[in-house]
Amino acid sequence: MSPASPSSFSDPQRFAKVTVVGAGNVGATTAQLLLTKNSADVVLIDAAEGLAAGKALDLMHMRASEQFGPRVTGSSSYEAAQDSDIVVITAGVARKPGMTREELINVNAGIVASVLTHALAVAPQAVYILVTNPLDVMTNLAARLTKLPDERLMGMGGVLDSARFVHAISLATGAQPADINAMVIGAHGEAMVPLTSLATVSGQPLASVLERPKQQIAQIVEATVQGGAAVVELLKTSSAFYAPASAITRMVQAILNGEDALLPVCAHLRGQYGLDNLYMGVPARLGSGGISHIVELPLSQDEHQLLTAAAKTILTQVHQAAVAFKP
């Protein structure tokens, strides 16, 4: 093995600090991507004793071969998250057989509330990214529990759903993902809204490059909406983690690099799209400090109706969760 270059292991610069709460598949893969992309020092936190520390040590054993500069530590204590720049919350349970959606919401709401209480005590100025499902409900509850400013609280779903949308378009057209511009807004789930009217392939409207536009667009939308479920069906015992971790990493990089990138994130609406006082997936500019502003795209009438319907679904679930959950 060739020796590591000095720049890989010395510390001429201070890396940003990102804490990932939850050292399961999504959290650990997020840590791996942030490290190998030289994006940030990472703190993995998990309530299971030894889990975060063990995965952190395993990741550090990659450092020589992968030649990355940042470091990762693992702990069950939130003290390790002191002064983090970004906190990503992936902790939570997956829906089990026989468990209702309401039961899942109540269990994960308790977990998210506990995480936020501990994390805010040591990282009050961090940007917080919610990943725990149901993502839109958890982000709305987080807003009510913490009173974090709009720019420093968001949910992840739209970036992941948009990646699945691009993949479905790529399969239907044969185009490379880099040549496809497509976005999903709305809820992270069956109420998502793939923006087919604005999707383009090599600069051309999606419908114009398809042989049977109406039929194929319907198939593309279905594949997008069912993308996560398709992974679960194949894996049997777990859910997606590579693509979710990639989506989280994309958001973190946009913030740390001050990119002002246009990304669909679960953000606080204050009248945009005719909706108010609600966190849901919308296009937003993401850069230093978090969200700078929400961008209002020209939606078709059908897309706007679907977005409004998604908002009603989220509000109903948030209300149910707020009634049942007592922090």
TORKOL-4160 file (C-alpha; in steps of 0.2 Angstrom, whole numbers, padded with zeros to 4 digits, m for minus):
327
<pt num="1" X="0000" Y="0000" Z="0000"/>
<pt num="2" X="0007" Y="0017" Z="m0005"/>
<pt num="3" X="0009" Y="0029" Z="0010"/>
<pt num="4" X="m0005" Y="0042" Z="0012"/>
<pt num="5" X="m0001" Y="0060" Z="0005"/>
<pt num="6" X="0002" Y="0072" Z="0019"/>
<pt num="7" X="m0013" Y="0083" Z="0014"/>
<pt num="8" X="m0024" Y="0068" Z="0018"/>
<pt num="9" X="m0020" Y="0066" Z="0036"/>
<pt num="10" X="m0014" Y="0083" Z="0042"/>
<pt num="11" X="m0026" Y="0096" Z="0047"/>
<pt num="12" X="m0022" Y="0112" Z="0037"/>
<pt num="13" X="m0040" Y="0117" Z="0037"/>
<pt num="14" X="m0055" Y="0115" Z="0049"/>
<pt num="15" X="m0068" Y="0103" Z="0042"/>
<pt num="16" X="m0086" Y="0108" Z="0046"/>
<pt num="17" X="m0094" Y="0097" Z="0059"/>
<pt num="18" X="m0110" Y="0086" Z="0055"/>
<pt num="19" X="m0118" Y="0076" Z="0068"/>
<pt num="20" X="m0129" Y="0061" Z="0061"/>
<pt num="21" X="m0141" Y="0054" Z="0074"/>
<pt num="22" X="m0145" Y="0036" Z="0071"/>
<pt num="23" X="m0131" Y="0024" Z="0066"/>
<pt num="24" X="m0142" Y="0012" Z="0056"/>
<pt num="25" X="m0140" Y="0010" Z="0037"/>
<pt num="26" X="m0145" Y="0027" Z="0032"/>
<pt num="27" X="m0135" Y="0036" Z="0045"/>
<pt num="28" X="m0119" Y="0026" Z="0043"/>
<pt num="29" X="m0120" Y="0027" Z="0024"/>
<pt num="30" X="m0122" Y="0046" Z="0026"/>
<pt num="31" X="m0107" Y="0047" Z="0036"/>
<pt num="32" X="m0097" Y="0036" Z="0024"/>
<pt num="33" X="m0102" Y="0048" Z="0009"/>
<pt num="34" X="m0098" Y="0064" Z="0019"/>
<pt num="35" X="m0081" Y="0057" Z="0023"/>
<pt num="36" X="m0076" Y="0050" Z="0006"/>
<pt num="37" X="m0081" Y="0066" Z="m0002"/>
<pt num="38" X="m0071" Y="0076" Z="0011"/>
<pt num="39" X="m0086" Y="0086" Z="0016"/>
<pt num="40" X="m0085" Y="0086" Z="0035"/>
<pt num="41" X="m0080" Y="0079" Z="0051"/>
<pt num="42" X="m0094" Y="0067" Z="0056"/>
<pt num="43" X="m0101" Y="0063" Z="0073"/>
<pt num="44" X="m0112" Y="0047" Z="0073"/>
<pt num="45" X="m0124" Y="0046" Z="0088"/>
<pt num="46" X="m0135" Y="0031" Z="0092"/>
<pt num="47" X="m0143" Y="0025" Z="0108"/>
<pt num="48" X="m0137" Y="0007" Z="0106"/>
<pt num="49" X="m0121" Y="0006" Z="0116"/>
<pt num="50" X="m0106" Y="0003" Z="0105"/>
<pt num="51" X="m0115" Y="0004" Z="0088"/>
<pt num="52" X="m0110" Y="0021" Z="0083"/>
<pt num="53" X="m0093" Y="0019" Z="0090"/>
<pt num="54" X="m0090" Y="0003" Z="0081"/>
<pt num="55" X="m0096" Y="0009" Z="0064"/>
<pt num="56" X="m0085" Y="0025" Z="0067"/>
<pt num="57" X="m0070" Y="0014" Z="0070"/>
<pt num="58" X="m0074" Y="0004" Z="0054"/>
<pt num="59" X="m0075" Y="0020" Z="0044"/>
<pt num="60" X="m0059" Y="0026" Z="0051"/>
<pt num="61" X="m0051" Y="0010" Z="0045"/>
<pt num="62" X="m0055" Y="0016" Z="0027"/>
<pt num="63" X="m0045" Y="0032" Z="0029"/>
<pt num="64" X="m0029" Y="0025" Z="0022"/>
<pt num="65" X="m0036" Y="0017" Z="0007"/>
<pt num="66" X="m0049" Y="0030" Z="0003"/>
<pt num="67" X="m0037" Y="0044" Z="0007"/>
<pt num="68" X="m0050" Y="0056" Z="0015"/>
<pt num="69" X="m0046" Y="0070" Z="0027"/>
<pt num="70" X="m0060" Y="0071" Z="0039"/>
<pt num="71" X="m0063" Y="0061" Z="0054"/>
<pt num="72" X="m0078" Y="0052" Z="0062"/>
<pt num="73" X="m0082" Y="0048" Z="0080"/>
<pt num="74" X="m0096" Y="0038" Z="0087"/>
<pt num="75" X="m0105" Y="0039" Z="0104"/>
<pt num="76" X="m0121" Y="0037" Z="0113"/>
<pt num="77" X="m0118" Y="0054" Z="0121"/>
<pt num="78" X="m0124" Y="0070" Z="0114"/>
<pt num="79" X="m0109" Y="0079" Z="0121"/>
<pt num="80" X="m0100" Y="0073" Z="0106"/>
<pt num="81" X="m0111" Y="0084" Z="0095"/>
<pt num="82" X="m0106" Y="0100" Z="0103"/>
<pt num="83" X="m0106" Y="0115" Z="0092"/>
<pt num="84" X="m0111" Y="0105" Z="0076"/>
<pt num="85" X="m0114" Y="0115" Z="0060"/>
<pt num="86" X="m0127" Y="0103" Z="0054"/>
<pt num="87" X="m0137" Y="0090" Z="0063"/>
<pt num="88" X="m0145" Y="0076" Z="0053"/>
<pt num="89" X="m0159" Y="0066" Z="0062"/>
<pt num="90" X="m0161" Y="0048" Z="0055"/>
<pt num="91" X="m0166" Y="0040" Z="0071"/>
<pt num="92" X="m0183" Y="0031" Z="0072"/>
<pt num="93" X="m0191" Y="0014" Z="0069"/>
<pt num="94" X="m0198" Y="0007" Z="0053"/>
<pt num="95" X="m0216" Y="0002" Z="0052"/>
<pt num="96" X="m0218" Y="m0016" Z="0057"/>
<pt num="97" X="m0231" Y="m0028" Z="0052"/>
<pt num="98" X="m0248" Y="m0024" Z="0061"/>
<pt num="99" X="m0242" Y="m0007" Z="0066"/>
<pt num="100" X="m0254" Y="0007" Z="0060"/>
<pt num="101" X="m0247" Y="0023" Z="0053"/>
<pt num="102" X="m0254" Y="0032" Z="0068"/>
<pt num="103" X="m0244" Y="0021" Z="0080"/>
<pt num="104" X="m0228" Y="0024" Z="0069"/>
<pt num="105" X="m0230" Y="0043" Z="0070"/>
<pt num="106" X="m0232" Y="0042" Z="0089"/>
<pt num="107" X="m0217" Y="0031" Z="0092"/>
<pt num="108" X="m0206" Y="0041" Z="0080"/>
<pt num="109" X="m0212" Y="0058" Z="0087"/>
<pt num="110" X="m0206" Y="0053" Z="0104"/>
<pt num="111" X="m0189" Y="0048" Z="0097"/>
<pt num="112" X="m0187" Y="0064" Z="0087"/>
<pt num="113" X="m0193" Y="0075" Z="0102"/>
<pt num="114" X="m0180" Y="0067" Z="0113"/>
<pt num="115" X="m0166" Y="0069" Z="0100"/>
<pt num="116" X="m0170" Y="0087" Z="0097"/>
<pt num="117" X="m0170" Y="0091" Z="0116"/>
<pt num="118" X="m0153" Y="0083" Z="0118"/>
<pt num="119" X="m0145" Y="0090" Z="0102"/>
<pt num="120" X="m0151" Y="0108" Z="0104"/>
<pt num="121" X="m0143" Y="0108" Z="0121"/>
<pt num="122" X="m0126" Y="0106" Z="0113"/>
<pt num="123" X="m0129" Y="0113" Z="0095"/>
<pt num="124" X="m0141" Y="0127" Z="0096"/>
<pt num="125" X="m0135" Y="0136" Z="0081"/>
<pt num="126" X="m0135" Y="0121" Z="0069"/>
<pt num="127" X="m0145" Y="0118" Z="0054"/>
<pt num="128" X="m0157" Y="0103" Z="0057"/>
<pt num="129" X="m0162" Y="0091" Z="0043"/>
<pt num="130" X="m0176" Y="0078" Z="0047"/>
<pt num="131" X="m0175" Y="0061" Z="0039"/>
<pt num="132" X="m0186" Y="0051" Z="0051"/>
<pt num="133" X="m0202" Y="0045" Z="0043"/>
<pt num="134" X="m0216" Y="0050" Z="0041"/>
<pt num="135" X="m0204" Y="0064" Z="0036"/>
<pt num="136" X="m0217" Y="0079" Z="0033"/>
<pt num="137" X="m0226" Y="0075" Z="0049"/>
<pt num="138" X="m0209" Y="0074" Z="0059"/>
<pt num="139" X="m0203" Y="0090" Z="0052"/>
<pt num="140" X="m0219" Y="0099" Z="0056"/>
<pt num="141" X="m0218" Y="0092" Z="0074"/>
<pt num="142" X="m0200" Y="0097" Z="0075"/>
<pt num="143" X="m0205" Y="0115" Z="0071"/>
<pt num="144" X="m0218" Y="0115" Z="0085"/>
<pt num="145" X="m0207" Y="0108" Z="0098"/>
<pt num="146" X="m0191" Y="0118" Z="0094"/>
<pt num="147" X="m0197" Y="0135" Z="0087"/>
<pt num="148" X="m0181" Y="0134" Z="0076"/>
<pt num="149" X="m0180" Y="0148" Z="0063"/>
<pt num="150" X="m0187" Y="0143" Z="0045"/>
<pt num="151" X="m0169" Y="0143" Z="0037"/>
<pt num="152" X="m0162" Y="0131" Z="0050"/>
<pt num="153" X="m0175" Y="0117" Z="0050"/>
<pt num="154" X="m0180" Y="0106" Z="0035"/>
<pt num="155" X="m0184" Y="0089" Z="0029"/>
<pt num="156" X="m0175" Y="0078" Z="0016"/>
<pt num="157" X="m0188" Y="0069" Z="0005"/>
<pt num="158" X="m0189" Y="0079" Z="m0011"/>
<pt num="159" X="m0171" Y="0077" Z="m0016"/>
<pt num="160" X="m0173" Y="0058" Z="m0014"/>
<pt num="161" X="m0190" Y="0058" Z="m0023"/>
<pt num="162" X="m0182" Y="0068" Z="m0037"/>
<pt num="163" X="m0168" Y="0056" Z="m0039"/>
<pt num="164" X="m0181" Y="0042" Z="m0041"/>
<pt num="165" X="m0190" Y="0053" Z="m0054"/>
<pt num="166" X="m0174" Y="0056" Z="m0064"/>
<pt num="167" X="m0171" Y="0037" Z="m0064"/>
<pt num="168" X="m0188" Y="0033" Z="m0070"/>
<pt num="169" X="m0186" Y="0045" Z="m0084"/>
<pt num="170" X="m0169" Y="0039" Z="m0089"/>
<pt num="171" X="m0176" Y="0021" Z="m0090"/>
<pt num="172" X="m0191" Y="0027" Z="m0101"/>
<pt num="173" X="m0180" Y="0038" Z="m0113"/>
<pt num="174" X="m0163" Y="0030" Z="m0112"/>
<pt num="175" X="m0156" Y="0047" Z="m0108"/>
<pt num="176" X="m0142" Y="0050" Z="m0095"/>
<pt num="177" X="m0147" Y="0057" Z="m0078"/>
<pt num="178" X="m0136" Y="0072" Z="m0081"/>
<pt num="179" X="m0146" Y="0077" Z="m0096"/>
<pt num="180" X="m0163" Y="0076" Z="m0086"/>
<pt num="181" X="m0170" Y="0090" Z="m0076"/>
<pt num="182" X="m0184" Y="0084" Z="m0065"/>
<pt num="183" X="m0191" Y="0088" Z="m0048"/>
<pt num="184" X="m0204" Y="0081" Z="m0036"/>
<pt num="185" X="m0213" Y="0092" Z="m0023"/>
<pt num="186" X="m0227" Y="0089" Z="m0011"/>
<pt num="187" X="m0227" Y="0075" Z="0003"/>
<pt num="188" X="m0213" Y="0062" Z="0004"/>
<pt num="189" X="m0225" Y="0047" Z="0001"/>
<pt num="190" X="m0239" Y="0043" Z="m0010"/>
<pt num="191" X="m0245" Y="0061" Z="m0010"/>
<pt num="192" X="m0229" Y="0067" Z="m0019"/>
<pt num="193" X="m0231" Y="0078" Z="m0034"/>
<pt num="194" X="m0218" Y="0074" Z="m0049"/>
<pt num="195" X="m0218" Y="0090" Z="m0059"/>
<pt num="196" X="m0220" Y="0082" Z="m0076"/>
<pt num="197" X="m0225" Y="0098" Z="m0084"/>
<pt num="198" X="m0208" Y="0105" Z="m0080"/>
<pt num="199" X="m0197" Y="0090" Z="m0083"/>
<pt num="200" X="m0185" Y="0091" Z="m0098"/>
<pt num="201" X="m0173" Y="0079" Z="m0107"/>
<pt num="202" X="m0158" Y="0087" Z="m0115"/>
<pt num="203" X="m0168" Y="0103" Z="m0114"/>
<pt num="204" X="m0184" Y="0096" Z="m0122"/>
<pt num="205" X="m0200" Y="0094" Z="m0113"/>
<pt num="206" X="m0202" Y="0077" Z="m0107"/>
<pt num="207" X="m0218" Y="0074" Z="m0117"/>
<pt num="208" X="m0210" Y="0078" Z="m0133"/>
<pt num="209" X="m0197" Y="0064" Z="m0132"/>
<pt num="210" X="m0209" Y="0050" Z="m0128"/>
<pt num="211" X="m0217" Y="0040" Z="m0141"/>
<pt num="212" X="m0233" Y="0037" Z="m0130"/>
<pt num="213" X="m0233" Y="0053" Z="m0119"/>
<pt num="214" X="m0249" Y="0050" Z="m0109"/>
<pt num="215" X="m0246" Y="0032" Z="m0105"/>
<pt num="216" X="m0227" Y="0033" Z="m0102"/>
<pt num="217" X="m0229" Y="0048" Z="m0091"/>
<pt num="218" X="m0241" Y="0039" Z="m0080"/>
<pt num="219" X="m0229" Y="0024" Z="m0079"/>
<pt num="220" X="m0215" Y="0036" Z="m0074"/>
<pt num="221" X="m0225" Y="0044" Z="m0061"/>
<pt num="222" X="m0231" Y="0027" Z="m0054"/>
<pt num="223" X="m0213" Y="0021" Z="m0054"/>
<pt num="224" X="m0207" Y="0037" Z="m0044"/>
<pt num="225" X="m0221" Y="0036" Z="m0031"/>
<pt num="226" X="m0218" Y="0018" Z="m0028"/>
<pt num="227" X="m0199" Y="0019" Z="m0029"/>
<pt num="228" X="m0196" Y="0017" Z="m0010"/>
<pt num="229" X="m0209" Y="0003" Z="m0009"/>
<pt num="230" X="m0201" Y="m0007" Z="m0023"/>
<pt num="231" X="m0184" Y="m0007" Z="m0014"/>
<pt num="232" X="m0193" Y="m0013" Z="0002"/>
<pt num="233" X="m0201" Y="m0027" Z="m0008"/>
<pt num="234" X="m0185" Y="m0033" Z="m0015"/>
<pt num="235" X="m0175" Y="m0032" Z="0001"/>
<pt num="236" X="m0188" Y="m0040" Z="0012"/>
<pt num="237" X="m0181" Y="m0035" Z="0029"/>
<pt num="238" X="m0175" Y="m0017" Z="0026"/>
<pt num="239" X="m0178" Y="m0001" Z="0017"/>
<pt num="240" X="m0168" Y="0010" Z="0005"/>
<pt num="241" X="m0152" Y="0018" Z="0012"/>
<pt num="242" X="m0140" Y="0021" Z="m0002"/>
<pt num="243" X="m0151" Y="0034" Z="m0011"/>
<pt num="244" X="m0157" Y="0042" Z="0005"/>
<pt num="245" X="m0140" Y="0044" Z="0011"/>
<pt num="246" X="m0135" Y="0052" Z="m0006"/>
<pt num="247" X="m0149" Y="0064" Z="m0005"/>
<pt num="248" X="m0144" Y="0069" Z="0013"/>
<pt num="249" X="m0126" Y="0072" Z="0008"/>
<pt num="250" X="m0132" Y="0083" Z="m0007"/>
<pt num="251" X="m0141" Y="0094" Z="0005"/>
<pt num="252" X="m0127" Y="0095" Z="0017"/>
<pt num="253" X="m0114" Y="0099" Z="0004"/>
<pt num="254" X="m0126" Y="0113" Z="m0003"/>
<pt num="255" X="m0126" Y="0121" Z="0014"/>
<pt num="256" X="m0108" Y="0119" Z="0019"/>
<pt num="257" X="m0102" Y="0125" Z="0002"/>
<pt num="258" X="m0114" Y="0140" Z="0001"/>
<pt num="259" X="m0120" Y="0134" Z="m0016"/>
<pt num="260" X="m0137" Y="0143" Z="m0016"/>
<pt num="261" X="m0143" Y="0127" Z="m0025"/>
<pt num="262" X="m0161" Y="0125" Z="m0030"/>
<pt num="263" X="m0167" Y="0109" Z="m0022"/>
<pt num="264" X="m0184" Y="0102" Z="m0016"/>
<pt num="265" X="m0184" Y="0101" Z="0003"/>
<pt num="266" X="m0197" Y="0100" Z="0016"/>
<pt num="267" X="m0198" Y="0119" Z="0021"/>
<pt num="268" X="m0209" Y="0131" Z="0030"/>
<pt num="269" X="m0222" Y="0139" Z="0018"/>
<pt num="270" X="m0228" Y="0156" Z="0022"/>
<pt num="271" X="m0241" Y="0159" Z="0009"/>
<pt num="272" X="m0231" Y="0152" Z="m0006"/>
<pt num="273" X="m0241" Y="0141" Z="m0018"/>
<pt num="274" X="m0257" Y="0147" Z="m0008"/>
<pt num="275" X="m0252" Y="0138" Z="0007"/>
<pt num="276" X="m0247" Y="0144" Z="0025"/>
<pt num="277" X="m0239" Y="0138" Z="0041"/>
<pt num="278" X="m0235" Y="0121" Z="0035"/>
<pt num="279" X="m0219" Y="0112" Z="0031"/>
<pt num="280" X="m0219" Y="0102" Z="0015"/>
<pt num="281" X="m0209" Y="0098" Z="0000"/>
<pt num="282" X="m0206" Y="0113" Z="m0011"/>
<pt num="283" X="m0191" Y="0120" Z="m0022"/>
<pt num="284" X="m0179" Y="0131" Z="m0011"/>
<pt num="285" X="m0162" Y="0139" Z="m0012"/>
<pt num="286" X="m0150" Y="0130" Z="0000"/>
<pt num="287" X="m0134" Y="0138" Z="0005"/>
<pt num="288" X="m0124" Y="0145" Z="0019"/>
<pt num="289" X="m0135" Y="0145" Z="0035"/>
<pt num="290" X="m0148" Y="0134" Z="0027"/>
<pt num="291" X="m0163" Y="0139" Z="0017"/>
<pt num="292" X="m0162" Y="0157" Z="0009"/>
<pt num="293" X="m0180" Y="0157" Z="0001"/>
<pt num="294" X="m0193" Y="0146" Z="m0007"/>
<pt num="295" X="m0195" Y="0147" Z="m0026"/>
<pt num="296" X="m0212" Y="0147" Z="m0033"/>
<pt num="297" X="m0212" Y="0137" Z="m0050"/>
<pt num="298" X="m0226" Y="0139" Z="m0063"/>
<pt num="299" X="m0236" Y="0123" Z="m0060"/>
<pt num="300" X="m0250" Y="0116" Z="m0071"/>
<pt num="301" X="m0267" Y="0117" Z="m0064"/>
<pt num="302" X="m0267" Y="0098" Z="m0060"/>
<pt num="303" X="m0250" Y="0099" Z="m0051"/>
<pt num="304" X="m0256" Y="0114" Z="m0040"/>
<pt num="305" X="m0272" Y="0104" Z="m0036"/>
<pt num="306" X="m0261" Y="0089" Z="m0031"/>
<pt num="307" X="m0250" Y="0100" Z="m0021"/>
<pt num="308" X="m0265" Y="0107" Z="m0011"/>
<pt num="309" X="m0272" Y="0089" Z="m0008"/>
<pt num="310" X="m0254" Y="0084" Z="m0002"/>
<pt num="311" X="m0255" Y="0099" Z="0010"/>
<pt num="312" X="m0272" Y="0094" Z="0017"/>
<pt num="313" X="m0265" Y="0076" Z="0020"/>
<pt num="314" X="m0250" Y="0082" Z="0029"/>
<pt num="315" X="m0260" Y="0094" Z="0040"/>
<pt num="316" X="m0272" Y="0080" Z="0045"/>
<pt num="317" X="m0258" Y="0069" Z="0050"/>
<pt num="318" X="m0249" Y="0083" Z="0060"/>
<pt num="319" X="m0265" Y="0086" Z="0069"/>
<pt num="320" X="m0268" Y="0068" Z="0073"/>
<pt num="321" X="m0250" Y="0067" Z="0079"/>
<pt num="322" X="m0251" Y="0083" Z="0090"/>
<pt num="323" X="m0267" Y="0077" Z="0098"/>
<pt num="324" X="m0259" Y="0059" Z="0102"/>
<pt num="325" X="m0241" Y="0064" Z="0106"/>
<pt num="326" X="m0238" Y="0073" Z="0123"/>
<pt num="327" X="m0219" Y="0078" Z="0123"/>
